[in-house]
Every structure is written in structure tokens, then in C-alpha cells.
């Protein structure tokens, strides 16, 4: 009897908890929907006051009429560049169309890189990264039987496994970023996942190099060289994924990316200067690829910082007017 009573009470508590969680999620979702409907209503009124149809507005924006209809119905937001064009065409201020709160939501929901030419460059770079690392994996698999015929100790196998792990991580996340970029849905959180994974893969690769050192002095140097990548991964997580709009995080990401570029240059210069080796075609492509990735991370961080700053300025103007 007591057991049955306890079970009934426990089921009631669990049902109550589920109801509270569901209601909280529904409330959060409805707040977002209300904001989008408010923007759509403002857009519809401004368009009608201007005496324009959805089709005529769509033609000036080089979008479909269905896109304008979705904006007015509250199904989607236009990107910031399109919103600025709408404000110019309809002769209304950007503040009249979007509140500061809505502007911040647009920044976090829309792709970080909205310019078509820049997005195409990013798609090409992501595709090249995925393709080049796939080729590297195939090359390792092909050469392994040849290497296994020789004497391989445990450390050699361990280094190869770590190297493959770092490459696989980059393939998976850059493929994910490529898919989202093609769809036009590479939001800050999704982009942050790619950047965090890249810095994490660089940490794994660096640990691979540290494992080859024999003296504690070299091991210490190797660990120090890993620190920028660790900082870059942590800063990217908070800045892109957790949406912590703190200048410190963006600065740390920039420092980590710049350090990555410098490290790549020094490494290849040392190879030419002291080892007397010339850069092969494969090494040259890898050099350009790594520098392009770090350069893209800098551009993505700068672009997101600028968009968040614009949204904050609109929000501050609204607060000052109240």
C-alpha cells in the first residue's frame, strides 16, 4: 500500500516537472514568434503606406514574392543587409522595422557571413579542406601496409592514430560547416562548432608532435605551443556558441588565429632555411590552406563582432529614448 502511494506521488511530481519544462519551452518559443510577427506587421504597414505590393518590393530586393510574404507572416527574418535595403526602399528607419531585441535575435539566427561573394569563398574553402583531408586519409591507408611490412613499434602506431583522429575531426566538422553554408544556415553557433573543432584538432596534432620529443625542455616548448589552440577553442566556444559578447573572447580568438598564421610561416621557413628542404606541391597547398583557414576565422570573428555591435547600438538608442 505504501509502495503504491509512493509511486503515485512520484508519477505526479514527474508529470508536474514535465509540464513546467514544456510550458517554459513553449513560452520561450512564443516570445520569439511574437517578435517575428511584430516585425512582419511593421513591414506590411510600411509597404502599404508606400503603396507597394509584395511583388514590387520583392523585385527591388531581388527576392521572390514568397520571401516577402514569409517575412510579413512572421515565418522568417530577412538578413541585416536586406533589412537595410528594405528601410531605404520604404523610406523608414531601421529602428522602426526592428527593435534592438529583434536585431540581436537576427544576428544570432542568421548566417554570420551574409554577403554572397564571401559566402561562396567560404564554401569553396570548406570544400577544399574536406577534399584535401580525405585525400590525406586515403594516402595514410594506402601507405600503411607498406609501413607495416617494416618494423613498427607502439609509438609509431600511436602517433599515426592520433594524426588520423585529428584529421577525421576536421573532416566531419568542416563537412558540417560546408552543408550549412550551402543551405545558408551557418549561424554563429554552428560556425562556432566548426571553429572549436578546428582548434581542438590542432591541439591533438600538437600533442602528436609533443609525444615525439625526448627531453623535458622540448616537451615544455611543445606544451607552450599548444596553449594558443586551447585558448582559441575555449574563446570560440564562449563567443560563438554561448553568445558571450565580450571583447576579450573575440580578441583571444584573433590572437590564436594570428599565432596560427605565424606558426605556419615559421615552421615552413625553418624547413627551408635549416633543413635545406624545398616546399613540395603538397606542402605548399597545405601551407596556403592553413593560412586561409586562420584568415577565415579572423574574418568570421570580425564580421560577427561588427553585427553584434550594430545590434547593441540600436538597443542602446532605444533604452536612451525611454
Buried (B, 14 or more C-beta within 10 A) or exposed (E): EEEEEEEEEEEEEEEEEEEEEEEEEEEEEEEEEEBBBBBBEBBBBBBEEEEBEBEBBBBEBEBEBEBBBBBBEBBEBBBBEBBBBBBEBBEBEBBEBBBBBBBBBBBBBBBBBBEEEBBEBBBEBBBBBBEBBEEBBEEBEEEBEEEEEEEEEEEEEEBBEBBBBBBBBBBBBBBBBBBBBBEEEBBBBBBBBBBBBBBBBBBBBBBBBBEEBEEEEEBEEBBEBBEBBBBBBBBBBBBBBEBEBEEEBBBBBBBBBBBBBEBBEEEBEEBEEEEEEEEEEEEEEBBEBBBBBBBBBBBBBEBBBEBBEBBBEBBEEBEEEE
